[in-house]
Amino acid sequence: MDNYNKLELLLVSTTSVIQELFLIRWLASQGCEWTNSKSFGDRLIQKLSKLKNVYKNFQKIQREMLQSGDVNTWDITLITLLLKQPIFEGYKTEADITNENTVIEEASKIRNQLAHKSLKTLNDDEFMEHVSNIRRILGVLSIPQEHIDDMCADARKGAIYSHRRAVLLKDEGNLFYSSDQFNEARDAYTRAIGVSENLPNDLLGVLYSNRSQTYIKMISKKMSDTEQQSYYKLALADGLEAMKQRPEWSKAFFRVAEAYRGLSRWKQAIDNYERFCVLEPTLAKSVKEKLDICKIMANIILIADPEDEEGLPMSFDERIKNWNDDPTSDGVMTRRRWMTREALRTGESYTMMGHRYRMGWDTKIDLNEAMRCYIKAKNLDDTEGIYWLARMKFRGQVSDPDATAGFELLEEGANNIILDERERHWVAVCQYALGSSYHNGLGVEQDHAKAEFWYTKCSQESHDAVGHKAEYMLGCMYFTGDGVPLNKELAVAYWKQAARGKHPNAMLQLCKYYSDERMISDANEQVKAMRHFGLSESYIEQAEKITNWVKEMARKIDNRPILRKEHVSTLKPDKFTDEILLPYVAKSALARKIVEAKRKHAELVTVLTTSVGDMPLKCVDLFFEAYQPDVEVVHQIGPSEEFVISCKEILSRGNITKESDRKLRFCIAQSTRDETSVLWLEETIKLYPDDALFKNLLSNVYGFLQRNEDGLKLVNEVLKNDPSNRDALFGRATHLKHLGKVPDAIRATNDFLQSVEKDDRKRPEFFYTLGLLHYLQTGNEDGTQKFLSYYEQGKKAESDLLPCFLPYENNVKTQADFFAKMIRLRL
């Protein structure tokens, strides 16, 4: 073994020592032993997150190592970073810790120098210098001298740590692979293979298999055919070596099959896929599509060239050998020969060829050629081909896009005769697409009754993923009364059927439904089912968040006090007295709105304080009518918690009109300005996608949470339909200002000022804002003059307000007053 590998082995042993040091420090400072588990990884991340600008500076691969919680997989660089952080109190003196950290950092530098060395060699002098430094480092870390001697001797022999080093390099390669760093992953697997000639066959098989898959992942469509083929050949060589090391290992056969498929050697790919299916019958379904494609392609080649140059029949193996051994062709010529002869015979084959051109399988993407193949498949009544031709027409991916023609094609596919399970699946796909077209008015006039008909037919025809998707959509329609009679029981029944088929959105909707109905145990069971079926963490996190939130709400509802007048204390009409308002009612629309809102508030308080038992639904109507964003009769933080709890209880009971549902959701959304409110509003907007009130409200909440990009996107949607919407204009100007887009913010602020009434309470603030924006944009004499001009207009706008809004105070005005004072002092 050369000096380079000997030093690497010594560094592996040193890393083990430093890993042990981390465990000792953890025990001393935290009072408990470290356990290699995700929970301890999360615990450490939580501690690091509390330190300013520490955790966010960790690289992605280092964060993944931390999350695993397995200290054995942490490299020396990561542990060096960790040991420098001030979370290990109670361990030795500060001077001792500093000395240890200094030498650990030296070890990390040696490791990095070795890793970045272009030539993987070391002369004897370099080797001895590094060994001497490592001996000194280990001595500072209190390692006994005998132990240090043993470690150095073992490294020189290159025997004891070979297996462990190969495993560590394999794990390193796996981390690189999971982070899409394929070049680094390949290098790590290559180094692992080269550690020793005496590695176990099982480990070598895994290493060759992993490197084979990495070669395939390194292939990109930007490469030439020749480059792609060279990587597939490397992958094939490693796959065959993995098969040699582990002759009965299913994954080795799969790797070989993938490489043969990339080389267009279909027969060999088929043999290895079939062998994989025999060894792994439970996974056979996962490779069915690839196996079918290979069989079709192999059949095409057989049809394409039935005779050799002398006119004699050629066997399949002879023809494959002839093409693959041709020095002028690496498989490209093979594909061109049967392509130019158009030797396809079945609708399914034409469809597969259409996929090949549409997706760029082994060739360049050619949508026109894909359409030609799909048309041939359609002429042979292949439903899959019909569906994809319709989809291309819908999406405008053809020379003659036509949504109506696409719709007619879907009708043809949906009514095709079912001959086998494949045909059944694609007929159901067409039926679902028809339902979606009618539901959304794509290529045809919107018709909810026909949408319900085709969704139902699809759910009855198919029991796979597309059928469950149709069941989910039926559930959504019946749950909200979307073009069909409101029927929550039927909706839940459809969602249950879809959930049994592992449809993620159906399972999430069931969780929400159970939570709203306070069926906490059923909601918890649903979350368990989602985890059992392996749904993505994002779905599970949403479900858990909803369930936990409802548990807390249920507890509060159970302990809810009787509603009294003080429970609407956030309403503040007393500021707007009759003496102030009455003189202005005749000439001011704003004064009239305040009077009306005040009257609704008084009625609300009366109903709340005189009703017995649960809160009447009328209170929701009154609160909704009293809320006027440009008046502030209702305080901006919204209704009280008790009021909101009562609203949630009414909503959970159901059997209310769509308008009442909307008002209840509005009252609840007004309760907070946090992520809970965001969740609630996002769900509400799905039910009321064209409701500007909810979009403006969510945009406002995004502003509180400093998510101004999201808020800006929402108000732009509102302004697209209603360019004069006051709240959306206000929101756009505010978001642009906070995003620092000064020119756009100036334009948006001008738009707001031009659209609002003279007595709008926000006019002074926006004049002050406009002045400050001009000053910030230039900072020169011109900006100063513009600021002073707008500042004076802001002062004048204050005098236009109703007396009930005076004195006019806010943060923007305070800032503008300060700037004006400073400028005048300077002048």
Residue pairs with C-beta under 8 A, 6 or more apart in sequence:
1 158
2 121
2 122
3 121
3 122
3 123
3 124
3 126
3 127
4 114
4 117
4 120
4 121
4 122
5 158
5 194
5 195
6 127
6 155
6 156
6 158
7 114
7 122
7 127
7 130
7 131
7 155
8 114
8 165
9 154
9 155
9 158
9 161
9 162
9 165
10 131
10 134
10 151
10 152
10 155
11 76
11 107
11 110
11 111
11 114
11 134
12 161
12 164
12 165
12 168
13 151
13 154
13 155
13 161
14 76
14 107
14 134
14 137
14 138
14 151
15 75
15 76
15 79
15 111
17 138
17 141
17 143
18 76
18 79
18 80
18 83
18 104
18 107
18 141
19 71
19 72
19 74
19 79
21 79
21 83
21 100
21 104
21 141
22 34
22 71
22 74
22 79
22 82
22 83
23 33
23 34
23 71
24 91
25 83
25 88
25 91
26 32
26 33
26 34
26 88
27 33
27 34
28 88
28 90
28 91
29 87
29 88
29 89
29 90
29 91
34 40
34 71
35 69
36 69
36 70
36 71
36 72
37 69
38 67
38 68
38 69
39 69
40 69
41 66
41 67
41 68
41 69
41 70
42 67
42 69
44 66
44 69
44 82
45 55
45 63
45 66
45 67
47 87
48 54
48 55
48 58
48 66
48 85
48 87
49 55
51 85
51 86
51 87
54 85
55 63
58 66
58 81
60 179
61 175
61 176
61 179
61 181
62 77
62 78
62 81
64 175
64 178
64 179
65 73
65 74
65 75
65 78
65 175
66 74
66 78
73 168
73 171
73 175
74 82
75 111
75 172
76 104
76 107
76 108
76 111
77 108
77 111
77 112
79 104
80 101
80 104
80 105
80 107
80 108
83 100
83 101
83 104
84 101
84 105
88 97
91 97
92 100
99 140
100 140
100 141
103 136
103 137
103 140
103 141
104 137
104 141
106 133
106 137
107 134
107 137
110 130
110 133
110 134
114 130
122 130
131 152
135 148
135 152
138 147
138 148
138 151
139 145
139 148
154 160
154 161
155 161
158 196
159 196
162 195
162 196
162 198
162 199
163 196
163 199
163 200
163 203
165 192
165 195
166 192
166 193
166 195
166 196
166 199
166 203
166 207
167 192
167 203
169 188
169 189
169 191
169 192
169 195
170 188
170 189
170 192
170 203
170 206
170 207
170 210
172 188
173 184
173 185
173 186
173 187
173 188
173 189
173 192
173 210
173 214
174 185
174 210
176 182
176 184
176 185
176 188
177 185
177 210
177 213
177 214
177 217
182 214
182 217
182 218
183 218
185 210
185 214
186 211
186 214
186 215
186 218
189 207
189 210
189 211
189 214
190 211
192 207
193 199
193 204
193 207
193 208
193 211
199 207
201 245
201 246
202 245
202 246
204 241
204 242
204 245
205 242
205 245
205 246
205 249
205 252
206 242
208 238
208 239
208 241
208 242
208 245
209 238
209 239
209 242
209 249
209 251
209 252
209 255
211 238
212 234
212 235
212 236
212 238
212 239
212 242
212 255
212 258
212 259
213 235
213 255
213 258
215 231
215 232
215 234
215 235
215 238
216 231
216 232
216 235
216 258
216 259
216 262
218 231
219 228
219 231
219 232
219 262
221 360
223 231
225 330
225 331
225 332
226 330
228 262
229 262
229 263
229 330
229 331
232 259
232 262
232 263
233 259
233 263
235 255
235 258
235 259
235 262
236 256
236 259
236 260
236 263
238 255
239 252
239 255
239 256
239 258
239 259
240 256
242 249
242 251
242 252
242 255
242 256
243 249
243 252
243 253
243 256
245 252
246 252
248 279
249 279
250 276
250 279
250 280
250 283
253 272
253 273
253 275
253 276
253 279
254 272
254 273
254 276
254 287
256 268
256 272
257 268
257 269
257 271
257 272
257 273
257 276
257 287
257 290
258 269
260 266
260 268
260 269
260 272
261 269
261 290
261 293
261 294
262 362
263 324
263 331
264 297
264 331
264 334
264 335
264 362
265 320
265 324
265 331
266 294
266 295
266 297
266 298
266 301
266 320
267 298
267 316
267 317
267 320
269 294
270 291
270 294
270 295
270 298
273 287
273 290
273 291
273 294
274 291
276 283
276 284
276 287
277 283
277 284
277 287
277 291
293 352
296 348
296 349
296 352
297 352
298 316
299 349
300 338
300 343
300 344
300 349
301 316
301 319
301 320
301 334
301 338
302 316
302 319
303 338
303 343
303 344
303 345
304 337
304 338
304 341
304 343
305 314
305 319
305 337
305 338
305 341
306 313
306 314
307 313
307 314
308 314
308 318
308 319
308 322
314 322
323 329
323 331
323 333
323 334
323 337
324 331
324 334
326 333
331 362
335 362
335 363
344 350
344 353
344 373
344 376
346 380
346 382
347 376
347 377
347 378
347 379
347 380
347 381
347 382
347 385
348 377
348 382
348 384
348 422
350 373
350 374
350 376
350 377
350 380
350 382
350 385
351 373
351 374
351 377
351 382
351 384
351 385
351 388
353 373
354 370
354 371
354 373
354 374
354 377
354 385
354 388
355 361
355 370
355 388
356 362
356 363
356 370
357 363
357 365
357 366
357 367
357 369
357 370
357 373
358 365
358 367
358 370
358 388
358 392
359 365
367 392
367 397
367 398
368 398
368 399
370 388
370 392
371 389
371 392
371 397
371 398
371 399
373 385
374 385
374 386
374 388
374 389
374 392
375 389
376 385
377 384
377 385
377 386
377 389
378 385
378 386
378 389
378 409
378 412
381 416
383 413
383 416
383 423
383 426
383 427
383 429
383 430
384 422
384 426
386 409
386 410
386 412
386 413
386 416
386 426
386 430
387 409
387 410
387 413
387 426
387 429
387 430
387 433
389 406
389 409
390 406
390 407
390 409
390 410
390 413
390 430
390 433
391 406
391 433
392 398
392 406
393 400
393 401
393 402
393 403
393 405
393 406
393 409
394 401
394 403
394 406
394 407
394 442
394 443
395 401
403 442
403 443
404 443
404 444
406 443
407 434
407 437
407 442
407 443
407 444
410 430
410 433
410 434
410 437
411 430
411 434
413 426
413 427
413 429
413 430
414 427
414 430
414 431
414 433
414 434
414 454
414 457
416 423
416 427
416 430
417 423
418 424
418 427
418 461
424 461
424 462
425 462
425 464
425 466
427 461
427 462
428 458
428 461
428 462
428 464
428 466
428 467
428 470
429 466
431 454
431 455
431 457
431 458
431 461
431 462
431 470
432 454
432 455
432 458
432 466
432 469
432 470
434 450
434 454
435 450
435 451
435 452
435 453
435 454
435 455
435 458
435 470
435 473
436 442
436 451
436 473
437 443
437 444
438 444
438 446
438 447
438 448
438 450
438 451
438 454
439 446
439 448
439 451
439 455
439 473
439 477
439 483
440 446
448 477
448 482
448 483
448 484
449 483
449 484
451 477
451 483
452 474
452 477
452 483
452 484
455 470
455 471
455 473
455 474
455 477
456 470
456 474
458 466
458 467
458 470
459 467
459 468
459 470
459 471
459 474
459 494
459 497
460 467
461 467
462 470
463 501
464 501
465 501
465 503
467 501
468 497
468 498
468 500
468 501
468 502
468 503
468 506
469 498
469 503
471 494
471 495
471 497
471 498
471 501
471 503
471 506
472 494
472 495
472 498
472 503
472 505
472 506
472 509
474 491
474 494
475 490
475 491
475 492
475 493
475 494
475 495
475 498
475 506
475 509
476 482
476 491
476 509
477 483
477 484
477 491
478 484
478 485
478 486
478 487
478 488
478 490
478 491
478 494
479 486
479 488
479 491
479 492
479 509
479 513
480 486
480 658
480 687
481 658
488 513
488 654
492 510
492 513
494 506
495 506
495 509
495 510
495 513
496 506
496 510
498 506
499 506
499 507
499 510
499 526
499 529
502 533
502 535
504 530
504 535
504 536
504 539
507 526
507 529
507 530
507 533
507 535
507 539
507 543
508 530
508 539
508 542
508 543
510 526
511 523
511 526
511 527
511 530
511 543
511 546
511 547
512 546
512 683
514 520
514 522
514 523
514 526
515 523
515 546
515 547
515 549
515 550
516 550
516 651
516 652
517 652
518 550
518 554
518 557
518 652
520 547
520 550
520 551
520 554
523 543
523 546
523 547
523 550
524 547
526 543
527 540
527 543
527 544
527 547
530 539
530 540
530 543
531 540
542 679
545 679
546 679
549 676
553 645
553 648
556 641
556 645
557 645
557 648
557 649
560 642
560 645
560 646
561 567
561 642
563 608
563 611
563 615
563 642
563 643
563 646
564 608
564 609
565 605
565 608
565 609
567 608
567 640
567 642
567 643
568 604
568 605
568 608
568 639
568 640
568 643
569 640
570 634
570 635
570 637
570 638
570 639
570 640
571 601
571 604
571 605
571 626
571 633
571 634
571 635
571 639
572 632
572 633
572 634
572 635
573 597
573 598
573 601
573 602
573 633
575 804
576 594
576 598
576 633
576 804
577 804
580 802
580 803
580 804
581 591
581 594
581 595
581 802
581 804
584 591
584 802
585 591
585 592
585 595
588 759
588 802
589 757
590 630
590 631
590 757
590 759
590 760
590 761
590 802
591 802
593 628
593 630
593 631
594 628
594 631
594 633
594 802
594 804
596 625
597 625
597 626
597 627
597 628
597 631
597 633
597 634
598 626
598 633
600 622
600 625
600 626
601 622
601 626
601 633
601 634
603 622
604 619
604 622
604 623
604 626
607 616
607 618
607 619
607 622
608 615
608 619
614 646
614 649
614 650
615 643
615 646
615 647
615 650
617 650
617 656
617 660
619 643
619 646
620 647
620 650
620 660
620 663
620 664
620 667
621 660
621 663
623 634
623 639
623 643
623 663
623 667
624 663
624 666
624 667
626 633
626 634
627 633
627 634
627 666
627 670
628 634
629 727
630 726
630 760
630 761
630 762
631 761
632 761
634 670
637 670
637 673
638 644
638 667
638 669
638 670
638 671
638 672
639 647
639 667
639 670
639 671
641 671
643 667
644 667
644 668
644 670
644 671
647 664
647 667
647 668
648 668
650 656
650 664
651 661
651 664
651 665
651 668
656 664
661 687
662 688
662 691
665 680
665 684
665 687
665 694
666 693
666 694
666 697
668 680
669 677
669 680
669 681
669 684
669 694
669 697
669 698
669 701
670 697
671 677
673 700
673 701
673 704
673 705
674 701
674 704
674 705
675 705
677 701
678 698
678 701
678 702
678 705
681 694
681 697
681 698
681 701
682 698
684 694
685 691
685 694
685 695
685 698
688 694
690 721
692 718
692 721
692 722
692 725
692 727
692 728
695 714
695 715
695 717
695 718
695 728
696 714
696 715
696 718
696 725
696 727
696 728
696 731
698 711
698 714
699 710
699 711
699 712
699 714
699 715
699 718
699 728
699 731
699 735
700 711
700 727
700 731
702 708
702 710
702 711
702 714
702 735
703 711
703 731
703 734
703 735
703 738
706 738
708 735
708 738
708 739
709 735
709 739
711 731
711 735
712 731
712 732
712 735
712 736
712 739
714 731
715 728
715 729
715 731
715 732
715 735
716 732
718 725
718 727
718 728
719 725
719 728
719 729
719 732
722 728
724 755
726 752
726 755
726 756
726 760
729 748
729 751
729 752
729 755
729 756
730 752
730 762
732 748
732 751
732 752
733 745
733 748
733 749
733 751
733 752
733 766
733 769
736 744
736 745
736 748
737 745
737 749
737 769
737 773
739 745
742 773
742 776
742 777
743 777
745 773
746 770
746 773
746 774
746 777
749 766
749 769
749 770
749 773
750 770
752 762
752 766
753 763
753 766
753 767
753 770
756 762
756 763
758 800
759 800
759 801
759 802
761 801
761 805
763 794
763 797
763 800
763 801
764 794
764 795
764 797
764 798
764 801
764 808
764 813
765 794
765 810
765 812
765 813
767 790
767 791
767 793
767 794
767 797
768 790
768 791
768 794
768 812
768 813
768 815
768 816
769 812
770 790
771 786
771 787
771 788
771 789
771 790
771 791
771 794
771 816
771 819
772 787
772 812
772 815
772 816
772 819
774 783
774 786
774 787
774 790
775 783
775 784
775 786
775 787
775 819
776 783
777 783
784 823
787 819
787 820
787 823
788 820
788 823
791 816
791 819
791 820
794 813
794 816
798 806
798 808
801 808
